[in-house]
Amino acid sequence: MQFSRDQSETLIEIMKWRRDVRHFSSTPIPEDVMTRLGEAMELSPSVGNSRPWRVLRIRDEDRRARVSELFERCNKEAAASYTGEARQEYLKLKLAGLREAPEHLAFFTETEPQEGRGLGRQTMPETLFYSTVMAMHTLWLAARAENIGLGWVSILEPGELAGILDAEDSWRFTGYLCLGYPTFTDAEPLLHRKQWQSNKQSVWATR
């Protein structure tokens, strides 16, 4: 398969506009779109073809509320680790859209998958987690191509989150994603815009 220059540029545009969204409309995502996103995610690479990601679509309102409460508590604890002006700036940041987003997806990594029979991870078992993160990123790009925003909520205590969602014992929490139509779009990263952390050019070193 040979891709055109226009297709290549479209991919770059999607990547430029892939932002961590926190402001969502409550408009539901159509089920056929969710199906397409799931199919796109399944195209993700994984170590030894182990496909270790396990995804829970959280629809139960009580579980959602408990996840939101967990975030609020963890976020307050995180804020306490800052002092002075940094703490005030931290508290101004909107770091989750849990209350507004119509879709919540919890990603776990199966730590003992039978698939792949251990190929490629004997010296680096953490590649299972890397594989799950790649699936999350594939979903992220596919969502942006559908004009859907995605936000990664990382300020959660993994053990408590797993308990709220009744995760299997061999699963390890890897990421919690909110999906929905954004109330606005911006190619500039939030933390850059808020002057918390500016983007820097990566260095490709030669050895």
Buried (B, 14 or more C-beta within 10 A) or exposed (E): EEEEEEEEEEEEEBEEBBBBBBBBBEEEBEEEBBEBBBEBBEEBEBBBEBBBBBBBEBEEEEBBEBBBEBBEBBBEEEBEEEEEEEEEEBEEBEBBBBEBBBBBBBBBBBBEBEEBEBEBBEEEEEBBBBBBBBBBBBBBBBBBBBEBBBBBBBBBBEEBBBEBBEBEEEBBBBBBBBBBBBBEEEEEBBBEEEEBEEEEEEEEEEE
